[in-house]
Structures are given as structure tokens and as C-alpha cells.
Amino acid sequence: MSALVWIGRIVFAVIWGAMLANLVWPFPGKGYALFLILLFLLIALHLLQLLMFATVYREHIQWRRGDYWQILLFGVIGWLAIVQAQPQRKQS
């Protein structure tokens, strides 16, 4: 599962890179508008996931400051990484 989490992070890093590259160097034609809409949709969905996970699982999981950023950047993949790290966090 750890390898899948890292693959998911790499995929999201590429997606974020394409979205941010569109802001710096606009894609030709309708690609600029499409990627701009996709960027706002990605941000909105990840904020919604963060809100859902933080409100539902706040009492059940040990949260760290970076966990909020993980969910915001990686969505469900970040959530899987947080859940996977829980046994190590409870030991320390």
C-alpha cells in the first residue's frame, strides 16, 4: 500500500504541475480555460474532502499540522497516507 500512496502522490504532483504551469504559461486555445476550470474544481473538491475528513475523524485519528496540507494537495491519497501512519503515531 505504501508504494501505491507514493505513486498517487507523484501522479498528483504531475497534475498540480500541469495546472500551475497553465497559470504561468497559458496553454493555447481553449486549453487555458479548461485547465483553469479544472484547477478550481480540484481545489474545491480537495477542500470539501478536507472538511469532511477533519470533522468526521478528528476524534479518531491523531492529526498533525501537515495532515491538513496532505489532504488539500493529494486528496484521498493524502488521507490514505494519514491512515497508514496511524499505528506509528500511536506508538510514539
Disulfide bonds with the S-S distance in Angstrom:
none
